[in-house]
Each structure stands twice: as structure tokens, then as C-alpha cells.
Amino acid sequence: MIFMNSQMKKIWMVLGVAILSVQGAWAKPKQSQDQVYKKLQVFSKVLQYIESNYIEDVDAEKLLDDALKGLTSNLDPHTSYLPPEYYREMKVDTSGKFGGVGIEIGVNEKREVVIIAPTEDGPAEKAGVKAGDMIVEIEGKSALDLNLMEVVKLIRGKAGTELRMKLRHMDQEDPYEVTLKRKTIKLKSVASREYDNIGYIQVKGFQEKTDEEVRKAFEKMDGKDQKLRGLILDLRNNPGGLLTQAQDVSDLFLSEGAIVSTKGKDGAFEEVLTAQKEGTLRFVPMIILINEGTASAAEIVAGALQDHKRAVLLGTPSFGKGSVQTIIDLEDGSGLKLTVARYYTPLGKAIQGVGDQPDVYVSANAPQESENTVPIREKDLEGRLKSLSPNGKESHEDARKNDATSNSDLQLERALEYLRSWDIFQRPFSSQLEKKVS
């Protein structure tokens, strides 16, 4: 069997990953280890047979990449091997700038690629692409034959180049075609505005310096006269991002106590992230908006502020991605995204497969929902991790029914109503207290 040096390195990388799994951490019985070593020998022989005898020429590099993908494909939906080109694309996600058409995508339980949301004023939105649309084909390739990273790689490209896609609205059977011109997409992770001295901050994702953007938005609206009477933090359709930024954003509103704890293999606590008093923003009544698109790092923020009674959660149950991934750089420029822990809120509530539960349930959708519009959450993903409580038992929690429906943004309207009436309900109690004291 003859390979180039880079191919040989890749072979030993595959074998090395498997050997490491046999030794040390797993501490499996010798008989079990022997079985794994035998499988590694079989693996090596299969590579040799394919390289020597397969009827067509084989790209050994691609073959080994596929083998590495296979090692991770059935673990959980968030663990994956990333070849160098895909790893570079993943790193772009946290920088907030790339060439594309302005869409956020995900995969449903049928392995279909779904558009979560088109970026405001992006090429896709201007062409009529809608949230919930299914991607059928990209440049003539069936989306069902591609994994999520492969789809991302095809969609992104140099600004000014064209992208051909075939899509399908979720309420229609026939697909439609679009040709989009890529542009430089600059993702602003934070947007803000005011409603009669009630601040509104939307966090679209947790990228580098998101906490600084949130601080600037709050301080600009609050001003030197401290005019804000309340704050709405909108985490709806926020897919998450950097764990460190989830910690830092939570820390803006908490002066002490735990923010999140992670529990790794064999149930050992790996880390407890805590808040610091320095840099805490001025206290104002606060409501956080969440929905089925609120995931991962966004759920950490919502869960932390809810447990500390710093904010009221309003909306619908969140996505339920309560697992922590670490990114491991590999020597050939590829990467391994590996699920290493579950995370828990300050009160020890498991998020995995359950999600954050709102204090006030308000649906943003009309009640006439078809089967195709039922929200997809972590618990619906094939191969997802079980939800475990801190004591290791499986956790189940059913979402309660929503208490209101509307075609408008009722969640935002309801949050504004509550904050506007906050002072009104406080006054009679405050005046009675003053009388007793005097």
C-alpha cells in the first residue's frame, strides 16, 4: 500500500484517534481492548484493498476524510470532524464577516436543510426567500446528499459571484429556483432601540465582543440621566455561539453567583462560571424574550438570569441544546468539534433536550399551524444526547401550553405592556410602606 506522506499522516490520525479511545480514559477490560485493536487491523486492510484493487482511481485523502467523518457521525448531532476547508469556514462564523447570500440554516429531523431566517436586506431576503423554506438543490447538487458544513461551503463564496439554488416553501410542494449574487455579509450581533424609555436589545448571536456591544447599547439608551425604566433582551432565534460571550453577557446583569456549570464525562464537574460585581450594569426591571430558536449560549444567558430572578422569561420554550463542544486543532489544519460536557443552570436545571421554560408563555404564531410548521427543537434531533439531571438521572419536562396567540409580535407587545405597568403596580405598595415607616 503506497500513499503520499500527507496521506500516511491522515491514516495514522485515524488510527491514533481510535487507539486513544482504547487506552487510558475508557479503561475498558483487556478483552474489549483486544476487540478494538482487531477492528483497527481490519480497517487498515480495507484501506489497502481499496487502494490496490478498487476498479477506479481513489482519492486516498478524501477516503480518509470520510473515515474520520464516520468516526463522529453517529455520536450526537453536534460532534463532527471538520476537514481543513470546512474548519476554516467554521472559524468565520465567530468573526461575523463572510461572502454569502444572507441566510441562517439548520437541519430538521428528516435531514432536510431548512432556512431558519434570511438576513435583513440580504440577497436571499430581497429574492423572496422565507424562514422555513427547504433547500432542495445547490448548484445542481441535492441538499439531501450533503451535510451541513458542505452546504455552508457551497453557499459561501467570493462577493459578486452567483449562486443557483432550488428551494421549496414549507406550505408548497413545487420547488422554486433563485439565482443570487453573493455579497459581503457583515453580521451585527446586537441591535437596539427604545420604546418610551424602555430599552430593547436584540442579540442575534454570541460572537467576539458581543458583550461590549450590549454594554454600549444599554449605556447609550440609559444615558447619564439613567432614564431607562426597563429592558427587553431579545434572544429569539439566537442559535448561540461562544460560551465565553454567554458568560460575559450574563455578567453584565449579575453581580455575583454562578452563571453556568458544566459536567463532563463520568459526571465530574469540570467548571463553574461565576459573575463578578465589577462592571455590572445599573439594575432595571428586565424581560428576556425566548422561543424555539433560542439555543445553546443563548439558553445559558436566559437560564442564568431566570434562576437569579434577575429577569422574567417570556415566550415559548427554547431549543434545548444543553451540551458543550470543544474545538480541537489537528495538525493538518482540520478540526474536531467534540461534545465534552452537559451544562446546567445555577439552580442545577438541565437544559439538554428540555430547554428553558418561560415564566410567561406567549406564542408568536397563529393557532392554525400545520404539521409542517411545528417547531424543531433539540429533543427532535436524531442521536441527540439524553437530558440528565446533575445526579445523573434522565430528566423529562413537558412544555406547558402557550397562553396567547397572534400574527403580530405579541411577545414583544406583551413584554412592553408588563414593563410599562411595572411602576404602576409598585406605587400603592411603596406608599403604604412609606406611611408605616413615617
VOPAGU-2260 file (C-alpha; in pm, 1 decimal, decimal comma):
REM VOPAGU-2260
SITE   aa  ch    i         X         Y         Z
SITE  MET   A    0       0,0       0,0       0,0
SITE  ILE   A    1     160,4     326,2    -114,1
SITE  PHE   A    2      45,0     670,7      -1,5
SITE  MET   A    3     195,1    1016,4     -13,5
SITE  ASN   A    4     332,9    1146,0     318,3
SITE  SER   A    5      22,0    1355,9     388,3
SITE  GLN   A    6    -197,0    1054,0     327,7
SITE  MET   A    7      10,0     842,8     564,0
SITE  LYS   A    8     -26,2    1112,0     830,5
SITE  LYS   A    9    -400,9    1100,2     780,0
SITE  ILE   A   10    -405,4     722,1     820,7
SITE  TRP   A   11    -214,9     744,7    1146,1
SITE  MET   A   12    -450,7    1021,0    1257,7
SITE  VAL   A   13    -747,5     787,8    1204,5
SITE  LEU   A   14    -571,8     501,9    1379,3
SITE  GLY   A   15    -443,9     731,6    1653,2
SITE  VAL   A   16    -792,5     857,8    1737,9
SITE  ALA   A   17    -912,5     502,1    1767,9
SITE  ILE   A   18    -609,9     387,7    1970,7
SITE  LEU   A   19    -652,5     674,7    2214,3
SITE  SER   A   20   -1010,8     567,5    2264,3
SITE  VAL   A   21    -888,3     223,9    2366,9
SITE  GLN   A   22    -624,1     341,6    2608,8
SITE  GLY   A   23    -648,3     543,9    2925,5
SITE  ALA   A   24    -978,8     726,3    2954,2
SITE  TRP   A   25   -1209,4     441,7    2866,1
SITE  ALA   A   26   -1032,0     189,6    3091,4
SITE  LYS   A   27   -1210,7     -96,1    2914,8
SITE  PRO   A   28   -1140,9    -461,9    3001,8
SITE  LYS   A   29    -849,9    -616,3    2813,0
SITE  GLN   A   30   -1082,6    -839,1    2609,5
SITE  SER   A   31   -1272,0    -535,7    2486,2
SITE  GLN   A   32    -947,2    -354,7    2400,1
SITE  ASP   A   33    -831,0    -656,3    2202,2
SITE  GLN   A   34   -1153,4    -645,1    2000,0
SITE  VAL   A   35   -1094,9    -279,6    1913,9
SITE  TYR   A   36    -734,1    -346,4    1807,6
SITE  LYS   A   37    -860,6    -624,0    1579,3
SITE  LYS   A   38   -1104,3    -377,8    1423,4
SITE  LEU   A   39    -816,7    -136,2    1361,3
SITE  GLN   A   40    -630,1    -410,1    1177,8
SITE  VAL   A   41    -940,0    -473,7     967,2
SITE  PHE   A   42    -964,0    -101,3     897,5
SITE  SER   A   43    -605,1     -92,5     773,3
SITE  LYS   A   44    -664,2    -392,3     546,6
SITE  VAL   A   45    -978,7    -237,6     398,5
SITE  LEU   A   46    -781,2      76,4     312,6
SITE  GLN   A   47    -516,1    -139,1     146,1
SITE  TYR   A   48    -769,9    -341,1     -56,4
SITE  ILE   A   49    -946,1     -27,9    -178,6
SITE  GLU   A   50    -623,0     148,8    -272,7
SITE  SER   A   51    -481,4    -156,9    -452,6
SITE  ASN   A   52    -784,9    -317,0    -613,1
SITE  TYR   A   53   -1080,0     -76,4    -647,7
SITE  ILE   A   54   -1173,6     -51,6   -1015,0
SITE  GLU   A   55   -1133,0     326,2   -1034,6
SITE  ASP   A   56    -871,1     565,9    -904,7
SITE  VAL   A   57    -928,0     659,4    -542,5
SITE  ASP   A   58    -851,6     990,8    -377,2
SITE  ALA   A   59    -694,9     849,7     -62,0
SITE  GLU   A   60    -713,0    1190,6     113,0
SITE  LYS   A   61   -1089,8    1208,9      61,8
SITE  LEU   A   62   -1129,2     844,5     159,9
SITE  LEU   A   63    -958,6     910,6     491,7
SITE  ASP   A   64   -1157,9    1229,4     549,8
SITE  ASP   A   65   -1474,4    1024,3     501,9
SITE  ALA   A   66   -1344,5     767,1     750,0
SITE  LEU   A   67   -1283,8    1040,7    1008,0
SITE  LYS   A   68   -1633,4    1178,5     949,0
SITE  GLY   A   69   -1765,7     829,6    1007,7
SITE  LEU   A   70   -1597,1     817,7    1349,9
SITE  THR   A   71   -1812,2    1109,0    1466,7
SITE  SER   A   72   -2128,0    1080,4    1255,6
SITE  ASN   A   73   -2330,4     866,9    1498,1
SITE  LEU   A   74   -2221,5    1022,0    1829,0
SITE  ASP   A   75   -2455,2    1322,0    1855,6
SITE  PRO   A   76   -2575,9    1595,7    1617,1
SITE  HIS   A   77   -2313,4    1846,1    1734,3
SITE  THR   A   78   -1996,2    1633,7    1719,6
SITE  SER   A   79   -1816,3    1632,8    1385,6
SITE  TYR   A   80   -1481,5    1602,6    1211,8
SITE  LEU   A   81   -1408,3    1914,4    1005,7
SITE  PRO   A   82   -1169,2    1885,4     710,3
SITE  PRO   A   83    -943,7    2189,4     668,3
SITE  GLU   A   84   -1169,7    2382,0     429,4
SITE  TYR   A   85   -1478,0    2331,7     649,5
SITE  TYR   A   86   -1282,5    2415,8     962,6
SITE  ARG   A   87   -1181,5    2747,5     809,5
SITE  GLU   A   88   -1548,7    2818,7     731,2
SITE  MET   A   89   -1648,6    2740,8    1088,4
SITE  LYS   A   90   -1395,3    2988,9    1224,1
SITE  VAL   A   91   -1552,4    3256,9    1006,6
SITE  ASP   A   92   -1883,0    3217,6    1192,5
SITE  THR   A   93   -1749,2    3386,1    1505,3
SITE  SER   A   94   -1587,9    3676,0    1316,7
SITE  GLY   A   95   -1921,1    3792,0    1171,1
SITE  LYS   A   96   -1795,8    3868,3     816,8
SITE  PHE   A   97   -1803,6    3648,1     505,4
SITE  GLY   A   98   -1918,8    3627,9     144,2
SITE  GLY   A   99   -2265,2    3477,6     111,8
SITE  VAL   A  100   -2632,9    3534,9      40,3
SITE  GLY   A  101   -2756,4    3610,5     392,6
SITE  ILE   A  102   -2930,9    3302,9     531,8
SITE  GLU   A  103   -2913,2    3108,6     856,8
SITE  ILE   A  104   -2961,9    2735,8     802,0
SITE  GLY   A  105   -3021,1    2423,2    1007,7
SITE  VAL   A  106   -3118,0    2057,8     965,1
SITE  ASN   A  107   -3451,4    1908,5    1073,1
SITE  GLU   A  108   -3523,6    1553,8    1190,0
SITE  LYS   A  109   -3564,7    1438,4     828,3
SITE  ARG   A  110   -3210,0    1559,3     749,4
SITE  GLU   A  111   -3356,2    1834,1     528,9
SITE  VAL   A  112   -3171,1    2165,6     516,8
SITE  VAL   A  113   -3403,9    2438,0     643,1
SITE  ILE   A  114   -3363,3    2815,0     628,9
SITE  ILE   A  115   -3400,4    2941,2     985,1
SITE  ALA   A  116   -3404,7    3305,3     883,4
SITE  PRO   A  117   -3285,3    3525,5     596,0
SITE  THR   A  118   -3059,6    3813,8     696,0
SITE  GLU   A  119   -3230,2    4151,9     684,1
SITE  ASP   A  120   -3169,5    4326,0     347,5
SITE  GLY   A  121   -2953,9    4034,4     228,4
SITE  PRO   A  122   -2969,7    3890,2    -125,6
SITE  ALA   A  123   -3188,5    3599,3     -12,1
SITE  GLU   A  124   -3449,3    3815,5     160,1
SITE  LYS   A  125   -3469,0    4050,8    -139,3
SITE  ALA   A  126   -3531,6    3747,4    -365,8
SITE  GLY   A  127   -3829,5    3636,0    -156,1
SITE  VAL   A  128   -3662,5    3356,1      41,1
SITE  LYS   A  129   -3854,5    3296,1     365,4
SITE  ALA   A  130   -3786,5    3140,3     703,6
SITE  GLY   A  131   -3889,6    2774,2     692,7
SITE  ASP   A  132   -3803,0    2723,5     325,2
SITE  MET   A  133   -3631,8    2393,8     243,1
SITE  ILE   A  134   -3314,1    2390,5      33,3
SITE  VAL   A  135   -3364,0    2127,9    -237,7
SITE  GLU   A  136   -3059,5    2182,1    -458,3
SITE  ILE   A  137   -2744,0    2394,8    -457,5
SITE  GLU   A  138   -2564,8    2438,5    -789,7
SITE  GLY   A  139   -2739,6    2125,2    -917,4
SITE  LYS   A  140   -2641,1    1911,6    -616,6
SITE  SER   A  141   -2912,2    1758,3    -399,9
SITE  ALA   A  142   -2904,1    1904,8     -48,9
SITE  LEU   A  143   -3004,3    1565,2      92,8
SITE  ASP   A  144   -2667,5    1427,8     -18,3
SITE  LEU   A  145   -2474,8    1696,4     170,6
SITE  ASN   A  146   -2401,0    1755,6     537,4
SITE  LEU   A  147   -2449,5    2097,4     691,4
SITE  MET   A  148   -2085,7    2206,1     654,9
SITE  GLU   A  149   -2086,9    2104,1     287,9
SITE  VAL   A  150   -2399,1    2313,3     232,0
SITE  VAL   A  151   -2235,1    2612,8     401,9
SITE  LYS   A  152   -1924,9    2573,6     186,1
SITE  LEU   A  153   -2131,9    2574,6    -134,2
SITE  ILE   A  154   -2340,4    2875,1     -30,3
SITE  ARG   A  155   -2048,8    3093,5      75,2
SITE  GLY   A  156   -1809,7    3233,9    -178,3
SITE  LYS   A  157   -1648,0    3544,0    -318,6
SITE  ALA   A  158   -1864,9    3857,3    -317,0
SITE  GLY   A  159   -2005,6    3928,9    -664,3
SITE  THR   A  160   -2028,6    3564,6    -774,9
SITE  GLU   A  161   -2363,8    3398,9    -841,5
SITE  LEU   A  162   -2530,1    3111,8    -656,4
SITE  ARG   A  163   -2806,3    2896,7    -804,7
SITE  MET   A  164   -3042,7    2724,1    -563,7
SITE  LYS   A  165   -3369,0    2536,2    -577,8
SITE  LEU   A  166   -3591,0    2594,9    -272,7
SITE  ARG   A  167   -3936,6    2495,1    -153,6
SITE  HIS   A  168   -4174,6    2693,4      64,6
SITE  MET   A  169   -4289,4    2474,0     353,6
SITE  ASP   A  170   -4656,7    2516,8     257,8
SITE  GLN   A  171   -4599,7    2422,3    -108,0
SITE  GLU   A  172   -4495,3    2105,6    -288,7
SITE  ASP   A  173   -4333,1    2251,3    -600,0
SITE  PRO   A  174   -3984,2    2399,2    -562,1
SITE  TYR   A  175   -3880,6    2736,3    -699,4
SITE  GLU   A  176   -3543,6    2847,4    -834,6
SITE  VAL   A  177   -3341,1    3153,4    -739,6
SITE  THR   A  178   -3013,2    3296,3    -864,7
SITE  LEU   A  179   -2848,9    3512,7    -600,3
SITE  LYS   A  180   -2543,5    3733,2    -619,5
SITE  ARG   A  181   -2317,8    3687,2    -320,4
SITE  LYS   A  182   -2217,7    3991,6    -119,0
SITE  THR   A  183   -2006,6    4055,3     187,3
SITE  ILE   A  184   -2230,5    3970,2     480,5
SITE  LYS   A  185   -2149,8    4155,9     798,3
SITE  LEU   A  186   -2341,8    4007,6    1084,2
SITE  LYS   A  187   -2416,6    4257,2    1357,2
SITE  SER   A  188   -2468,6    4052,6    1666,9
SITE  VAL   A  189   -2654,0    4330,6    1852,1
SITE  ALA   A  190   -2934,7    4569,6    1755,1
SITE  SER   A  191   -3113,1    4813,5    1986,0
SITE  ARG   A  192   -3388,4    5074,3    2004,5
SITE  GLU   A  193   -3611,7    5247,7    2259,8
SITE  TYR   A  194   -3983,2    5237,7    2335,4
SITE  ASP   A  195   -4073,4    5531,0    2563,9
SITE  ASN   A  196   -3775,2    5486,3    2797,1
SITE  ILE   A  197   -3791,9    5108,2    2777,1
SITE  GLY   A  198   -3477,4    4969,2    2618,3
SITE  TYR   A  199   -3481,6    4688,4    2363,8
SITE  ILE   A  200   -3162,0    4493,9    2284,5
SITE  GLN   A  201   -3162,8    4207,6    2037,5
SITE  VAL   A  202   -2868,9    3965,9    2047,0
SITE  LYS   A  203   -2860,7    3765,7    1723,8
SITE  GLY   A  204   -2559,2    3551,9    1812,0
SITE  PHE   A  205   -2269,4    3536,9    2056,5
SITE  GLN   A  206   -1964,9    3646,5    1860,5
SITE  GLU   A  207   -1642,7    3813,2    1962,5
SITE  LYS   A  208   -1713,7    4136,5    2156,8
SITE  THR   A  209   -2091,4    4081,2    2177,8
SITE  ASP   A  210   -2075,5    4178,4    2545,8
SITE  GLU   A  211   -1913,6    4510,4    2454,3
SITE  GLU   A  212   -2190,0    4581,4    2202,2
SITE  VAL   A  213   -2459,5    4503,7    2461,5
SITE  ARG   A  214   -2292,7    4733,0    2715,6
SITE  LYS   A  215   -2263,5    5018,6    2463,7
SITE  ALA   A  216   -2628,4    4978,6    2357,8
SITE  PHE   A  217   -2752,1    4984,7    2718,4
SITE  GLU   A  218   -2538,5    5281,6    2824,7
SITE  LYS   A  219   -2634,0    5480,4    2514,7
SITE  MET   A  220   -3005,8    5434,5    2583,1
SITE  ASP   A  221   -2975,2    5484,0    2958,2
SITE  GLY   A  222   -2754,8    5792,3    2935,0
SITE  LYS   A  223   -2617,7    5999,3    3221,5
SITE  ASP   A  224   -2969,8    6070,9    3348,7
SITE  GLN   A  225   -3042,3    5695,5    3386,1
SITE  LYS   A  226   -3371,0    5730,2    3203,2
SITE  LEU   A  227   -3445,6    5363,4    3124,8
SITE  ARG   A  228   -3745,6    5223,8    3315,5
SITE  GLY   A  229   -3698,8    4869,5    3191,2
SITE  LEU   A  230   -3509,8    4648,9    2946,3
SITE  ILE   A  231   -3613,2    4380,8    2696,3
SITE  LEU   A  232   -3335,7    4140,5    2594,1
SITE  ASP   A  233   -3445,3    3959,7    2278,4
SITE  LEU   A  234   -3278,7    3618,3    2240,1
SITE  ARG   A  235   -3534,2    3475,1    1997,5
SITE  ASN   A  236   -3385,2    3280,1    1704,9
SITE  ASN   A  237   -3039,2    3320,1    1857,9
SITE  PRO   A  238   -2850,4    2998,3    1771,6
SITE  GLY   A  239   -2578,8    3056,4    2033,4
SITE  GLY   A  240   -2207,6    3095,6    1971,5
SITE  LEU   A  241   -1916,4    3148,4    2207,0
SITE  LEU   A  242   -1956,0    3018,2    2562,3
SITE  THR   A  243   -1721,8    3289,3    2691,7
SITE  GLN   A  244   -1952,1    3554,1    2547,7
SITE  ALA   A  245   -2257,5    3394,1    2708,1
SITE  GLN   A  246   -2072,2    3424,0    3039,0
SITE  ASP   A  247   -1970,4    3786,7    2975,3
SITE  VAL   A  248   -2319,3    3898,6    2866,8
SITE  SER   A  249   -2474,1    3732,0    3172,7
SITE  ASP   A  250   -2210,9    3900,8    3389,0
SITE  LEU   A  251   -2333,6    4242,8    3269,9
SITE  PHE   A  252   -2657,9    4187,0    3459,6
SITE  LEU   A  253   -2537,9    3977,4    3755,2
SITE  SER   A  254   -2307,6    4096,3    4032,7
SITE  GLU   A  255   -2238,0    3757,3    4191,5
SITE  GLY   A  256   -2316,6    3387,2    4187,1
SITE  ALA   A  257   -2294,3    3106,4    3934,4
SITE  ILE   A  258   -2378,3    3164,1    3568,9
SITE  VAL   A  259   -2347,2    2809,3    3439,3
SITE  SER   A  260   -2186,5    2482,9    3544,4
SITE  THR   A  261   -2059,4    2210,0    3314,1
SITE  LYS   A  262   -2047,8    1841,9    3391,1
SITE  GLY   A  263   -1824,2    1618,9    3182,8
SITE  LYS   A  264   -1754,5    1250,4    3139,3
SITE  ASP   A  265   -1846,0    1025,6    3432,2
SITE  GLY   A  266   -2039,6    1310,6    3595,9
SITE  ALA   A  267   -1746,5    1511,2    3728,3
SITE  PHE   A  268   -1794,6    1888,7    3748,1
SITE  GLU   A  269   -1540,7    2046,5    3518,8
SITE  GLU   A  270   -1610,5    2413,4    3570,6
SITE  VAL   A  271   -1844,5    2663,8    3733,1
SITE  LEU   A  272   -1850,4    3006,6    3567,2
SITE  THR   A  273   -1939,1    3289,3    3803,8
SITE  ALA   A  274   -2037,0    3656,5    3785,2
SITE  GLN   A  275   -1826,3    3945,1    3910,1
SITE  LYS   A  276   -1952,7    4264,8    4071,1
SITE  GLU   A  277   -1721,5    4490,8    3873,9
SITE  GLY   A  278   -1880,9    4616,3    3552,4
SITE  THR   A  279   -2239,9    4520,7    3639,6
SITE  LEU   A  280   -2491,9    4742,6    3461,7
SITE  ARG   A  281   -2746,7    4950,1    3653,1
SITE  PHE   A  282   -3046,4    4749,8    3770,8
SITE  VAL   A  283   -3369,3    4798,0    3575,9
SITE  PRO   A  284   -3665,7    4557,1    3550,3
SITE  MET   A  285   -3585,4    4310,4    3274,1
SITE  ILE   A  286   -3770,5    4069,3    3044,6
SITE  ILE   A  287   -3597,1    3818,9    2815,9
SITE  LEU   A  288   -3776,9    3700,7    2501,1
SITE  ILE   A  289   -3714,1    3336,6    2402,1
SITE  ASN   A  290   -3857,0    3089,8    2153,3
SITE  GLU   A  291   -3778,5    2755,6    1989,1
SITE  GLY   A  292   -3488,1    2921,0    1804,1
SITE  THR   A  293   -3316,1    3026,2    2128,2
SITE  ALA   A  294   -3031,8    2776,7    2163,0
SITE  SER   A  295   -2703,4    2691,2    2331,9
SITE  ALA   A  296   -2521,6    3004,2    2455,7
SITE  ALA   A  297   -2848,4    3199,8    2443,2
SITE  GLU   A  298   -3007,1    2941,3    2672,2
SITE  ILE   A  299   -2719,7    2982,8    2917,1
SITE  VAL   A  300   -2790,6    3356,7    2946,1
SITE  ALA   A  301   -3166,3    3310,3    2976,7
SITE  GLY   A  302   -3134,0    3029,8    3231,8
SITE  ALA   A  303   -2881,9    3216,7    3445,8
SITE  LEU   A  304   -3084,6    3537,3    3469,1
SITE  GLN   A  305   -3404,2    3342,5    3533,4
SITE  ASP   A  306   -3252,4    3138,6    3817,0
SITE  HIS   A  307   -3112,0    3451,4    3981,3
SITE  LYS   A  308   -3457,4    3617,1    3947,5
SITE  ARG   A  309   -3285,0    3894,9    3758,3
SITE  ALA   A  310   -3516,1    3864,3    3456,9
SITE  VAL   A  311   -3854,0    3720,4    3360,2
SITE  LEU   A  312   -3854,9    3485,4    3060,3
SITE  LEU   A  313   -4139,9    3545,5    2816,7
SITE  GLY   A  314   -4223,4    3349,9    2503,3
SITE  THR   A  315   -4212,0    2977,3    2424,5
SITE  PRO   A  316   -3972,6    2700,6    2539,1
SITE  SER   A  317   -3621,5    2729,5    2398,8
SITE  PHE   A  318   -3447,1    2482,3    2168,0
SITE  GLY   A  319   -3286,2    2266,6    2437,1
SITE  LYS   A  320   -2921,4    2234,8    2333,0
SITE  GLY   A  321   -2757,1    2183,9    2667,9
SITE  SER   A  322   -2427,0    2036,5    2556,5
SITE  VAL   A  323   -2081,7    2192,3    2540,2
SITE  GLN   A  324   -1848,3    2145,2    2244,5
SITE  THR   A  325   -1474,3    2198,5    2239,1
SITE  ILE   A  326   -1280,5    2262,4    1918,8
SITE  ILE   A  327    -957,0    2066,8    1880,0
SITE  ASP   A  328    -699,7    2183,3    1623,9
SITE  LEU   A  329    -547,3    1893,2    1432,6
SITE  GLU   A  330    -202,2    1903,1    1276,9
SITE  ASP   A  331    -314,8    1909,2     910,6
SITE  GLY   A  332    -539,2    2215,0     954,9
SITE  SER   A  333    -854,8    2016,0    1019,6
SITE  GLY   A  334   -1054,7    2028,4    1340,0
SITE  LEU   A  335   -1259,7    1811,7    1570,4
SITE  LYS   A  336   -1573,8    1956,7    1723,6
SITE  LEU   A  337   -1637,1    1726,8    2018,8
SITE  THR   A  338   -1917,7    1725,1    2272,6
SITE  VAL   A  339   -1743,3    1708,2    2610,5
SITE  ALA   A  340   -2000,0    1813,2    2870,1
SITE  ARG   A  341   -2357,4    1897,5    2959,0
SITE  TYR   A  342   -2430,6    2234,0    3113,4
SITE  TYR   A  343   -2667,2    2325,4    3394,5
SITE  THR   A  344   -2826,7    2647,4    3512,3
SITE  PRO   A  345   -2727,6    2796,9    3851,3
SITE  LEU   A  346   -3010,6    2601,5    4020,9
SITE  GLY   A  347   -2894,0    2277,7    3858,9
SITE  LYS   A  348   -3163,4    2255,3    3591,3
SITE  ALA   A  349   -3071,1    2052,5    3284,4
SITE  ILE   A  350   -3126,6    2225,7    2950,0
SITE  GLN   A  351   -3037,7    1934,2    2720,1
SITE  GLY   A  352   -3347,6    1816,5    2532,4
SITE  VAL   A  353   -3571,8    2023,9    2760,1
SITE  GLY   A  354   -3487,6    2389,3    2710,4
SITE  ASP   A  355   -3552,4    2697,6    2921,5
SITE  GLN   A  356   -3916,1    2721,5    3027,8
SITE  PRO   A  357   -4070,0    3071,8    3013,3
SITE  ASP   A  358   -4223,5    3230,4    3322,9
SITE  VAL   A  359   -4490,1    3381,1    3095,9
SITE  TYR   A  360   -4597,5    3170,3    2798,4
SITE  VAL   A  361   -4685,1    3374,4    2492,9
SITE  SER   A  362   -4688,8    3231,0    2142,5
SITE  ALA   A  363   -4593,2    3444,6    1846,0
SITE  ASN   A  364   -4784,2    3226,5    1597,9
SITE  ALA   A  365   -5145,6    3190,9    1496,9
SITE  PRO   A  366   -5313,6    2871,4    1625,3
SITE  GLN   A  367   -5381,4    2730,3    1279,3
SITE  GLU   A  368   -5046,9    2553,3    1249,1
SITE  SER   A  369   -4997,0    2270,1    1002,5
SITE  GLU   A  370   -4784,6    1968,7    1082,9
SITE  ASN   A  371   -4504,6    2114,8     871,3
SITE  THR   A  372   -4476,3    2426,6    1090,4
SITE  VAL   A  373   -4425,2    2252,7    1424,3
SITE  PRO   A  374   -4102,3    2399,8    1569,2
SITE  ILE   A  375   -3794,1    2178,3    1563,8
SITE  ARG   A  376   -3604,4    2157,8    1892,6
SITE  GLU   A  377   -3303,8    1965,7    2021,9
SITE  LYS   A  378   -3525,0    1682,3    2150,4
SITE  ASP   A  379   -3638,3    1615,5    1789,5
SITE  LEU   A  380   -3284,8    1566,8    1652,6
SITE  GLU   A  381   -3174,3    1215,9    1569,8
SITE  GLY   A  382   -2899,5    1088,8    1800,7
SITE  ARG   A  383   -2925,3    1378,1    2046,9
SITE  LEU   A  384   -2786,1    1342,5    2399,0
SITE  LYS   A  385   -3022,9    1243,2    2677,0
SITE  SER   A  386   -3122,1    1509,6    2925,9
SITE  LEU   A  387   -2954,5    1425,1    3256,8
SITE  SER   A  388   -3007,8    1596,0    3590,3
SITE  PRO   A  389   -2694,6    1672,9    3796,5
SITE  ASN   A  390   -2737,2    1341,5    3980,1
SITE  GLY   A  391   -2716,4    1153,4    3650,2
SITE  LYS   A  392   -3084,8    1060,6    3616,6
SITE  GLU   A  393   -3267,9    1123,0    3290,9
SITE  SER   A  394   -3475,1    1440,1    3304,7
SITE  HIS   A  395   -3812,8    1497,6    3140,1
SITE  GLU   A  396   -4016,5    1814,3    3138,3
SITE  ASP   A  397   -4317,4    1882,0    2916,9
SITE  ALA   A  398   -4367,6    2230,3    2785,9
SITE  ARG   A  399   -4690,2    2391,7    2904,7
SITE  LYS   A  400   -4935,7    2531,1    2652,9
SITE  ASN   A  401   -4897,5    2886,4    2534,3
SITE  ASP   A  402   -5144,4    3137,4    2678,1
SITE  ALA   A  403   -5185,3    3368,5    2379,7
SITE  THR   A  404   -5157,8    3375,4    2003,0
SITE  SER   A  405   -5131,1    3647,3    1741,5
SITE  ASN   A  406   -5000,0    3718,6    1394,9
SITE  SER   A  407   -4821,5    4029,2    1522,8
SITE  ASP   A  408   -4516,6    4030,1    1751,2
SITE  LEU   A  409   -4731,4    3965,4    2054,5
SITE  GLN   A  410   -4432,1    3857,2    2260,7
SITE  LEU   A  411   -4268,0    4198,2    2226,5
SITE  GLU   A  412   -4601,1    4378,2    2279,3
SITE  ARG   A  413   -4670,9    4179,1    2595,3
SITE  ALA   A  414   -4320,3    4247,9    2731,7
SITE  LEU   A  415   -4364,4    4621,3    2673,0
SITE  GLU   A  416   -4701,6    4616,2    2849,6
SITE  TYR   A  417   -4557,2    4446,2    3155,0
SITE  LEU   A  418   -4264,0    4684,6    3182,8
SITE  ARG   A  419   -4481,2    4993,9    3127,7
SITE  SER   A  420   -4709,7    4885,5    3409,8
SITE  TRP   A  421   -4425,5    4788,6    3644,4
SITE  ASP   A  422   -4413,7    5126,2    3821,8
SITE  ILE   A  423   -4791,2    5146,2    3841,8
SITE  PHE   A  424   -4817,9    4823,3    4038,7
SITE  GLN   A  425   -4525,1    4923,3    4261,7
SITE  ARG   A  426   -4674,1    5259,5    4370,0
SITE  PRO   A  427   -4951,6    5156,7    4611,2
SITE  PHE   A  428   -4721,7    4916,7    4794,3
SITE  SER   A  429   -4444,5    5175,1    4814,1
SITE  SER   A  430   -4678,5    5443,4    4950,8
SITE  GLN   A  431   -4815,9    5211,9    5218,8
SITE  LEU   A  432   -4461,8    5125,8    5323,2
SITE  GLU   A  433   -4373,5    5494,0    5347,8
SITE  LYS   A  434   -4674,9    5559,3    5571,7
SITE  LYS   A  435   -4577,1    5279,7    5809,3
SITE  VAL   A  436   -4218,8    5398,4    5826,6
SITE  SER   A  437   -4318,5    5758,2    5893,0
